Amino acid sequence: MKILQRYFAVSILQAVAFVLVAFLALQAFMDLTSELPKVGKNGYAIQYAFLYVAVQLPGHVYEVMPIAALIGTIYTMAQFAATSEFTIMRASSMSTKMVAWMLAKIGLVLVVLTFIVGELVVPRTAPLAEQIKLTARGAAISTEFRSGLWTKDIVKSEGMTGTVTGSRFFNVREVRPDGTLVDVKLYEFDTNFRLRSITLAKTGTFQGNNKWQLQDVTENLFINPQLVNPDHELNLANNFGQESGSIETRRSETKDLLSEITPKILSVSRSDPERMSANELAVYTRHLQENKQETERFKIAFWKKLFDPLAIFVLMALALPFGYLHTRSGGVSLKIFLGIMLGVSFLLVNTLFSHLGMLSTWPAVMTAIAPSLLFMLLAIWAMWWVERH
């Protein structure tokens, strides 16, 4: 069995590596084609385009590994069937369960590799790719809105701890590649959503430990007489008794700000969830929940991060029946074509369920795992069919 296990592992891993390299080369070519029209504009040279495409490749490894595992396994099993090797193995008392167990151990290696790439490599290369492009152009990080980047956090009585006293909306016009914030606006509200203050700062730099230092600061405080106690301190437990009050303006060169918003959260908030690690998705989803914001898209992305690599087991199980098909049932090329169609079908179904899950508010776990369950049922049916025939 050890010899057979080694033979299966070497043959399948070589085929998977070949298919993976082919897919990555195709994806790199398409990425480079989309980058070429931007070359020569704003200092974006051709070498930066090549570097940008190369740094993006780990993200594509995570995406295409399940399909590469499917096609590589189908190719190997079809070759075994074409040369009658698989027939000889079966005649030597090798059962279907034994073959499935060998494929499962090979799949475990691919699953672990995919998790490592998705959790450790991609979260570092994706921001690096954007930084390469922005540095080459000398530009700041772009945002989805013309008004800049928006995010929200909670204001607490003791900075990062204590009771909740209100909420605060961040508006940043630019986030530079080094993490510096440009043209910062902070809108702070009390627990009744009445405007408490507006803070404007020219720049903001992160000092660590949830501390920002704002430069060239102007604060506009909206003070209501009924909100101030005799000691001239704000009584945050009271509500506004009237809608209007006095406005106090303060100016200072620097001001320290404690906030749960960090450069990591800012980078995550403008990132594609598919390019984020499961840990980043969990942290950002918790942040959105605390601020009562929509989380469904990030929950689905989180569970997909956990279940998509496990789809390698499902797709390799789907490839197992191809070893039972003799050459008269179709050549190796036909079987590879069927494998490509199955892989494309899996991608389409996976994407379809993601969109349906967000539109129909299905449970995120079921949305992420449903495609794998469907293809597992297909694999079980295929094995039953080939054994019956």
Secondary structure, DSSP 8 states (H G I E B T S, - for coil): -HHHHHHHHHHHHHHHHHHHHHHHHHHHHHHHHHHGGGTTSTT--HHHHHHHHHHHHHHHHHHHHHHHHHHHHHHHHHHHHHTTHHHHHHHTT--HHHHHHHHHHHHHHHHHHHHHIIIIIHHHHHHHHHHHHHHHHT--B--SSTT-EEEEEEEEEEBTEEEEEEEEEEEEEEE-TTS-EEEEEEEEEETT--EEEEEEEEEEEEEETTEEEEEEEEEEEEE-GGGB-TTS-B-TTS--SSS--EEEEEEEEEEEEE-S--HHHHHHHTS-GGGS-HHHHHHHHHHHHHTT---HHHHHHHHHHHHTTTHHHHHHHHHGGGGGS-GGG--HHHHHHHHHHHHHHHHHHHHHHHHHHHHHT--HHHHHHHHHHHHHHHHHHHHHHHHH-
